């Protein structure tokens, strides 16, 4: 039974992870498109600051000190931070092979992009080498994961059986009942305790 369950877990892992190379490729394409859009926006910010004779940071500080521009300053700060984060993730994922991206789940950290890719993603047969290798990794991971979970579930019962074999339970000793107490039987006549003498009549 455990082998059948592990086989099911392995097949499920293979089916799921075999789609990862294509999914990660579509994620990269969307991130690259967002990076282009963010880069254009930041160039507009730099051009606006330059027209005022300032640098980017000087313009942002001026916005922060102006009450009517505080919201706009926060908006640009968030865009700059997102641009820097996506730039690091995009560079790391592009430098990695499709199979090596499995070990970098922290790089897929943009919730909006993940949701958009997932909504439009269509599973397909893993015909590439990366897809086949990912399926193999998923099979081993699913098998090992389910086997480990089963081992954790049955561990308390195995420990209990081991303790019973090492220290078998002792049965309480059976106590024998004492025989009933009876009064002793007199062998001689208590009325005649004196020995009889020959020739003497009593």
Order of alpha helices (4+ residues) and beta strands (2+ residues): alpha-alpha-alpha-alpha-alpha-alpha
